[in-house]
Amino acid sequence: MSQALQDLLDLLDLEQIEENIFRGQSRSAVVPRVFGGQVAAQALVAAGRTVPADRPAHSLHAYFLRPGDPGAPIVYTVDRIRDGRSFTTRRVVAVQHGKPIFHLSASFQTHEDGLEHQAPMPPSPDPATLPTSQERLRGYDHLAPEVVEKFLEAREAIDLRYVEEPPYGRFGEPREPHSQVWFRTNGKLADDPLLHVVLATYVSDMTLLDSILLAHGRGGWAVGDVVGASLDHAMWFHRPFRADEWLLYDQESPSAHGGRGLGQARIYTQDGQLAITVIQEGVVRVPRP
């Protein structure tokens, strides 16, 4: 396991300070606030630690309420909404400086057999043939060196490979609002199913709004032609998967309007199993002159 991955696992681990109350640390992201995927992943850890291990997470719904302060810890309070025969529901509120910054509802379910179908996996190249983040980013002379270093630091623990040029790599002309990314952790993980769900939740916030930028030929915060932030985030975990094995993140944007844009995606295992569905809305604004 790489040191960067161990550091990420330590970051996502939580200290229990009272029954149903946990504390997590923060760190700076590629923008001057706590990375939304970190807060969502830590909140899911808090919820999962109050649920029996034989009930894996099957969905989460969350709202980002305020920017997180990377210089302060985050306190997570868990409300045990329901413990049913098949489903368990938890609500988590993340608090900093006495104010809620994030709200999550998560549901967990015992294993059941049932009807089976899925959307087919779209075509995509073998991830081994794609350039790494370092190979791509080192080739972008138009990005400031400090921007490149922030991106690389944020992705040290995750091997994330774009199929096509990312928004900040080629911009100025609209493209199809569709993006594909392959990802996996830079190292093997333990077999705990919650850990793999938590890591996928963390990564899911990295690139989901890219397709909005592509539709308008925008490069994003890295080149300063938009400003934005996540508003809400929803995930459904359909089938077992491992976050330390290649996952295809197939993303698109059906709409942008009123200073907001919507991203939706499906995450597939390399052998074609639909593992996760993700939907997120974010603020996407063009800076005023």
C-alpha positions in Angstrom: 0.0 0.0 0.0 1.3 3.4 -0.9 1.9 6.0 1.9 -0.6 8.3 0.1 -3.3 5.7 0.3 -2.5 5.0 4.0 -2.8 8.7 4.7 -6.2 8.8 2.9 -7.4 5.8 4.9 -6.2 7.6 8.1 -8.1 10.7 7.0 -11.3 8.8 6.5 -11.0 7.0 9.8 -13.0 8.6 12.6 -12.5 9.0 16.3 -15.6 8.0 18.4 -16.0 10.7 21.1 -19.4 9.6 22.4 -22.2 7.2 21.5 -23.3 8.3 18.0 -20.8 11.1 17.9 -17.6 10.9 15.8 -14.8 13.4 15.0 -12.8 13.5 11.7 -9.8 15.5 10.7 -9.7 17.7 7.6 -7.1 18.7 5.0 -6.9 21.2 2.2 -8.1 20.1 -1.3 -7.5 21.4 -4.7 -9.8 24.3 -3.8 -9.5 26.4 -0.6 -12.1 24.4 1.3 -12.6 20.8 2.5 -13.1 18.4 -0.5 -16.8 17.4 -0.6 -15.9 13.7 -1.3 -14.0 13.7 2.0 -17.0 14.9 4.0 -19.4 12.5 2.3 -17.0 9.6 2.8 -16.5 10.4 6.5 -20.2 10.8 7.1 -20.8 7.4 5.6 -18.1 6.0 7.9 -20.0 7.5 10.8 -23.3 6.0 9.7 -21.8 2.6 8.9 -20.2 2.3 12.4 -23.7 2.2 13.9 -25.0 -0.5 11.6 -24.4 -4.3 11.8 -21.7 -5.5 9.4 -24.1 -7.8 7.6 -26.1 -4.8 6.3 -24.1 -3.1 3.5 -25.0 0.4 2.4 -27.3 0.5 -0.6 -27.9 4.3 -1.0 -27.0 7.7 0.3 -28.5 11.2 -0.3 -26.6 14.3 0.9 -26.6 18.1 0.8 -23.6 20.3 1.0 -24.7 23.2 3.2 -21.5 25.3 3.9 -17.9 25.2 2.8 -15.8 23.2 5.1 -12.8 24.7 6.9 -9.7 22.5 6.2 -8.0 23.8 9.4 -10.6 22.5 11.8 -11.9 19.0 12.7 -15.5 18.0 11.7 -17.9 16.5 14.2 -20.4 13.9 12.9 -23.6 13.2 14.9 -25.6 10.1 13.9 -29.3 9.8 14.3 -30.5 6.2 14.3 -33.7 6.7 12.4 -34.8 3.1 11.9 -33.7 -0.5 12.4 -36.1 -2.7 10.5 -36.0 -6.4 9.7 -34.4 -5.7 6.2 -33.4 -2.0 6.2 -31.5 0.3 8.5 -31.7 4.1 8.1 -29.2 6.6 9.5 -29.1 10.4 9.3 -25.7 12.2 9.8 -25.0 15.9 10.4 -21.5 17.2 10.0 -20.7 20.3 12.1 -17.9 22.8 12.2 -17.6 25.9 14.3 -21.1 25.2 15.7 -22.8 25.2 12.3 -23.9 22.3 10.1 -21.9 22.0 6.9 -23.2 18.8 5.5 -26.3 16.5 5.9 -26.5 12.8 4.8 -29.1 10.2 4.9 -28.0 6.6 4.3 -29.8 3.3 4.0 -28.4 -0.2 4.6 -29.9 -3.6 3.7 -29.5 -7.2 4.5 -28.7 -9.5 1.6 -31.7 -10.6 -0.5 -32.2 -12.5 -3.7 -34.4 -10.9 -6.3 -35.1 -9.8 -9.9 -32.0 -9.1 -11.9 -31.2 -6.7 -14.9 -28.9 -3.9 -15.6 -27.9 -1.3 -18.2 -25.1 -2.6 -20.4 -21.6 -1.2 -19.9 -20.6 1.3 -22.6 -17.5 0.8 -24.8 -14.3 2.1 -23.2 -10.6 1.4 -23.8 -8.5 -0.7 -21.4 -7.4 1.5 -18.5 -3.8 0.2 -18.8 -3.6 1.9 -22.2 -4.5 5.4 -20.9 -2.1 8.0 -19.5 -1.9 8.4 -15.8 -2.8 11.7 -14.1 0.9 12.6 -13.8 1.5 11.9 -17.5 -1.4 14.1 -18.5 -0.9 16.9 -16.1 2.8 17.3 -16.7 2.0 17.9 -20.3 -0.3 20.9 -19.8 1.9 24.0 -20.1 -1.1 26.3 -19.9 -1.8 25.2 -16.2 0.1 27.0 -13.5 2.7 24.8 -11.8 0.9 25.1 -8.4 -2.4 24.0 -9.9 -0.7 20.9 -11.4 0.9 20.1 -8.0 -2.5 20.4 -6.2 -4.1 18.0 -8.7 -1.3 15.5 -8.3 -1.3 15.7 -4.5 -5.1 15.2 -4.5 -4.7 12.1 -6.6 -1.7 10.4 -5.1 -3.9 7.8 -3.4 -6.1 7.2 -6.5 -5.0 6.1 -9.9 -7.5 8.1 -12.0 -7.3 8.0 -15.8 -9.4 10.1 -18.2 -10.4 8.4 -21.5 -10.5 11.8 -23.3 -8.9 15.1 -22.5 -10.3 16.5 -19.2 -12.0 20.0 -19.3 -8.9 21.8 -18.1 -6.8 19.9 -20.8 -8.7 21.1 -23.8 -11.2 23.9 -23.6 -12.6 26.9 -25.6 -15.0 24.9 -27.8 -18.1 22.9 -26.6 -17.8 19.1 -26.6 -20.3 16.3 -26.0 -21.4 16.5 -22.4 -20.0 13.1 -21.7 -16.8 12.0 -19.9 -15.3 8.6 -18.9 -12.8 8.0 -16.2 -11.2 4.8 -14.9 -10.1 4.7 -11.3 -8.9 2.5 -8.5 -6.9 3.0 -5.3 -3.1 3.0 -5.5 -2.8 -0.1 -3.4 -4.8 -3.1 -2.1 -7.5 -2.6 0.5 -8.9 -4.8 3.3 -12.0 -6.9 2.5 -14.4 -4.7 4.5 -17.3 -3.9 2.1 -17.9 -0.5 3.8 -14.4 0.5 3.1 -14.8 0.0 -0.6 -18.1 1.9 -0.6 -16.5 4.8 1.3 -13.6 5.0 -1.1 -15.9 5.0 -4.1 -17.9 7.8 -2.4 -14.7 9.8 -2.0 -13.7 9.5 -5.6 -17.3 10.1 -7.0 -17.0 13.8 -6.2 -13.8 14.3 -8.1 -15.0 14.5 -11.7 -18.8 14.2 -11.9 -19.4 17.8 -12.9 -16.8 17.6 -15.7 -19.5 16.9 -18.3 -21.2 20.2 -17.6 -18.0 22.0 -18.4 -17.4 20.1 -21.6 -20.8 21.1 -22.9 -19.8 24.7 -22.7 -16.1 24.5 -23.6 -15.1 25.5 -20.1 -11.9 24.5 -18.4 -13.1 24.9 -14.8 -11.6 26.4 -11.7 -8.1 25.3 -12.8 -8.1 27.9 -15.6 -10.5 30.3 -13.9 -13.4 30.4 -16.4 -16.0 29.1 -13.9 -16.6 28.9 -10.2 -18.6 26.3 -8.6 -19.4 23.9 -5.7 -21.3 20.7 -5.1 -24.9 21.2 -3.9 -26.2 17.7 -3.4 -25.1 14.2 -4.0 -26.9 10.8 -4.3 -25.5 7.3 -4.8 -27.1 3.9 -5.2 -24.9 0.8 -4.6 -26.3 -2.0 -6.7 -23.7 -4.8 -6.7 -20.6 -5.6 -4.8 -17.3 -4.2 -6.1 -13.8 -3.4 -5.0 -12.4 0.1 -5.0 -8.8 -1.3 -5.5 -9.8 -2.8 -8.8 -10.5 -0.8 -12.0 -13.9 0.9 -12.1 -15.3 2.8 -15.1 -17.0 6.1 -14.2 -19.3 6.9 -17.2 -20.6 10.5 -16.7 -22.9 12.8 -18.5 -24.8 16.1 -18.0 -28.5 16.3 -19.1 -29.0 19.9 -18.1 -27.5 23.2 -16.9 -29.7 26.2 -16.0 -30.0 29.0 -13.5 -26.4 28.8 -12.3 -26.7 25.1 -11.6 -25.7 22.0 -13.5 -26.6 18.3 -13.2 -24.2 15.4 -13.6 -25.3 11.8 -13.6 -23.2 8.7 -13.9 -22.9 4.9 -13.8 -19.9 3.1 -12.3 -19.1 -0.4 -13.7 -16.6 -3.0 -12.7 -14.1 -4.0 -15.4 -16.0 -7.2 -16.2 -19.2 -5.1 -16.9 -21.2 -5.3 -13.7 -23.2 -2.1 -12.9 -22.0 -1.3 -9.4 -23.2 2.2 -8.6 -25.4 5.0 -9.9 -24.5 8.6 -9.0 -26.3 11.9 -9.4 -25.0 15.3 -8.4 -26.1 18.9 -8.8 -23.6 21.8 -8.4 -23.4 25.5 -8.7 -21.6 26.4 -12.0 -21.2 30.1 -12.5 -19.3 32.2 -15.1 -17.2 34.8 -13.2 -18.3 38.3 -13.7 -15.8 40.7 -15.4 
